[in-house]
Amino acid sequence: MKRIIYTILAILFTATVFAQNDLIQKANEHYAKEEFQKAIDGYNQILMAGIESPEVYFNLGNAYYKTKQYTLSILNYERAKLLAPDDQDVEFNLQVANQKVVDSIQELPGIFIVRWWNAIVNSQTTDTWAVISIICFVVFLTMMGFYFFAKTSEVKRITFWSGCFLILFTIFSWSFAAKQKSRLVNHSYAIVMQPTVTVKSSPSEKGTNLFVIHEGLKVRITDKLGDWVEISLSDGNKGWLLTESVERI
Amino acid sequence: MIRKIKIVLVFMLVGLVAMADSTQFVMEGPEVVAMGEQFRLGFTLNERGTDLQLPDLSNFDVLMGPSTSQSSSIQIINGKTTQTSSFSYIFILRAKKEGKFSIRPASIKVGGKTYESNSLNIQVVKGQPQQSSGQQGGSQQNAQQQQDDTPSGNISKDNLFVRVAVDKTNVSKGEQILSTVKLYISQNVPLNGFDDVKLPSYEGFWTKDIDVPTQVNFTREVYNGKIYQVGILKKTILFPQQTGNIRIDPFEITCLVRQRVRQQQGFFDDFFDNYRVVKAKVVSDPVTINVKDLPNQPANFNGAVGNFTFSGTLDKTTAKSNEAMTLKLTVSGTGNLNLINPPKIELPQDFEAYEPKTTDKTMASDNGMSGSVTFEYLFIPRYAGNFTIPAVQFVSFNPSTRQFVTKSTEAFNIKIEKGKDDQNSGVVNSYSKEDVKMIGKDIRYIKQNRTQLKPKGSTFYGTIEFYSIFILSTLAFAVFYVVNRKKIEESKNLTLVKNKRANKVALKRLKEASGFLKSNQAEKFYEAVIKALWGYLSDKLAIPVADLNREKAAASLLDKGIEQDVVSELMKIIDDCEFARYAPSAFSGTMTEIYDGAAKVMGIFEKQIK
């Protein structure tokens, strides 16, 4: 199912996609020859064309890591993770790159159910959840058919309950897909791009200096006012900083 | 080869020392003189000599000489008596013309042997002492007037100044610069001493002072066409640590100058000149040095700028495990030796390595920083086997050619035999385990497989396709449902058709029966009637024949609103038929009666069941 849809999409963008695939090959070759700067340029060219894939972000992150631009590599790993949340390689490299980040922030543990819930939501991409919801729905309809035209009460009982579960699954996977999509669209997380940033208590230069964070740190954007954004750290601290000092994932 | 050279060098040195011990013949004279000035040219010999051959002195007038003098001294140190004596020949010369002249060595005979002196270079500049003294006479009055107001004002910048002289102002980063702080004093300014010396801070440089005698020796030097007494106050080697224009802050010194004070108060005062010491603060001009950055540096460049040789030695090539070994890397030459970082060596993985120890034998001289720096790497092989330490590379920057020079040692092959202390192996294991962990710390390799590219931010979720799949499948289900329902309806209609057809079929059966009636075939007649009745009921009541029995049929008929007597009549006809078939004796009615009864009942049903 997924493949068919992708094929349809691919046909729509055939011309560009084929050209870009060559570009990826070329950039990969540059990477293999340790010409990391050329590889970076190649990957960026692909992304400039408005086309993306988790692999491109991952490889770009690798090339940035090799040229010691750790902040940019973290940014690209995070982007790859957004598109492929269940990829082990992305997760591993992100962890390695994160060791270069100055700030170590103790993450708030949170309620385990919420954590599990988020883990389930993040385990699949938007599209996978969308496909799951479609499959569930189609099976649900089949069950409905059996229910309506079944002669015996045994069959009716089984199909009724499985139909109920399936419609629940459909709704959940639909909402998961919606949640993942909103993460992709809203970019509520960002990476600090400037070496040192002082976080203020209010959106102005005059605000009290609250704390200092360093480049490479992942923050959540919670509000926006003019040139300023309100960020919240994973340890719960909140403050304002200039939009230009962070890059949305 | 090197050893041979060393031996030769040693012999030469010994020879020199021996010569120095026996006979020394030295020519002495000033470096700079003014035109018309008288000066001394002296020859000193530490033994009695004969037949002094003077070099060509045609550029000078020999005013007097030679005047000979002799001195001898006897020293008794720890009972050892040493006697030294020296003979000197002094000539008084006067320069005839300006220019640079070199005086060739003189020679003298001592005991049949001829000794040659050193040669001298003498620069003759435009004479001024006479002129200036004449001018001085004229300006004395004015100067004196000023002097009364400001005692230090008389010492003009021309007569007394400090200069920070650097040997080059355009350098590469890390290239050495020789900075000399010189004090220039006009010959007629008597200097009494110094006070308040403020050395330049040399910010932006790594510095190394060259030893100069604390007692400042003055030599004559020409600067801007004038002869000065020049004293070297400080010599420093500078290594620029940053790029761009670096300003060396001025050097400040307060000189104590003795000045004659002529007071016109009394008659006798003129006889005895009064001197007083005047403080004069002199500040040098700031010097700016332009430092260029090094061109694109190779990765293994470790900051060495200069001209170096590089060598490496390993103390042994075979060892037992857990036995320490040292690798010595030596960098020698001139340049920023103290600023060189230890080169990186690549040891085999399970070698335990320690931080390199750096020892430097460097010397700062007028030629810059020279000597050698040795890096000692101590390491302990933990396992037996054959290992190779790859060639160590040393990259230095040569400022004169502005190029990087790479020198490398040979690769070292090491053979490690198994050591005795096996009880250490447990510890060793943990070492190597940790090493393995450390090696694994790198990012995973890029993904090579062809990827599914899609436009940014596009997801299948939320597209028209996504929603249409839901809508279409619901529609498909609806269509399926409707079609299926219709089929069920139709099958219901089938019963209706059957119902409609029931009478026809029954009549047909009855007709058949009437045929049997006429031909008086009783058995077949009853059978046909029974069949016709059951078939009729089955079709009419939509109950399969197999499921049909008297009770079911009666209940169903009563349900459909048939009166009790009609049902009973039907049952009676059925009973009669069965009696007539299986027990003809118990049956009293006629075939015609049954036939009519069946037709009548069917007629009633036909009217009442729809």
Contacts between the chains, C-beta under 8 A, distances in Angstrom:
chain1	res1	chain2	res2	distance
A	2	B	460	7.6
A	5	B	460	5.3
A	5	B	465	6.5
A	6	B	452	5.4
A	6	B	454	7.4
A	8	B	465	7.3
A	9	B	454	5.8
A	9	B	458	7.2
A	9	B	460	7.9
A	10	B	452	7.4
A	10	B	453	7.9
A	10	B	454	7.9
A	13	B	453	7.6
A	13	B	454	7.4
A	13	B	455	6.4
A	17	B	453	5.1
A	20	B	453	5.4
A	21	B	450	6.3
A	21	B	451	7.8
A	21	B	453	6.9
A	24	B	450	7.8
A	24	B	451	6.6
A	24	B	453	7.9
A	28	B	446	6.2
A	28	B	448	6.0
A	31	B	446	5.5
A	46	B	453	7.6
A	47	B	456	7.7
A	50	B	455	5.8
A	50	B	456	5.1
A	51	B	453	4.8
A	51	B	454	6.8
A	51	B	455	5.9
A	51	B	456	6.6
A	52	B	453	7.1
A	52	B	454	7.0
A	52	B	455	7.7
A	52	B	456	4.9
A	53	B	451	4.2
A	53	B	452	5.9
A	53	B	453	4.9
A	53	B	454	6.8
A	54	B	451	7.6
A	55	B	446	7.9
A	55	B	447	4.3
A	55	B	449	7.4
A	55	B	451	4.0
A	56	B	451	6.6
A	56	B	453	7.5
A	58	B	446	6.8
A	58	B	447	5.7
A	59	B	446	4.1
A	59	B	447	6.2
A	62	B	443	5.7
A	62	B	444	7.9
A	62	B	445	7.4
A	62	B	446	5.0
A	63	B	446	7.8
A	65	B	443	5.3
A	66	B	443	7.9
A	89	B	444	4.7
A	89	B	447	7.1
A	92	B	443	7.7
A	92	B	444	5.7
A	93	B	443	4.3
A	93	B	444	5.5
A	96	B	441	6.9
A	96	B	442	7.2
A	96	B	443	5.2
A	97	B	443	7.1
A	125	B	459	8.0
A	126	B	459	4.4
A	126	B	460	7.3
A	126	B	461	4.7
A	127	B	459	5.6
A	127	B	460	4.2
A	127	B	461	6.2
A	129	B	461	7.0
A	130	B	459	7.2
A	130	B	460	5.1
A	130	B	461	3.7
A	130	B	462	8.0
A	130	B	466	5.7
A	131	B	460	7.1
A	134	B	466	7.5
A	134	B	469	5.3
A	134	B	470	7.1
A	134	B	473	7.8
A	137	B	470	6.1
A	137	B	473	6.4
A	138	B	473	5.3
A	141	B	473	5.8
A	141	B	474	7.1
A	141	B	476	7.7
A	141	B	477	4.4
A	144	B	477	6.7
A	145	B	477	6.7
A	145	B	480	6.3
A	145	B	481	7.2
A	145	B	484	7.9
A	148	B	481	6.6
A	148	B	484	7.6
A	149	B	484	5.8
A	177	B	459	7.9
A	177	B	461	4.2
A	178	B	461	7.1
A	178	B	462	7.9
A	180	B	459	7.9
A	180	B	461	7.6
A	181	B	459	5.5
A	181	B	461	5.2
A	181	B	462	6.0
A	184	B	457	6.2
A	184	B	459	6.6
A	185	B	457	6.6
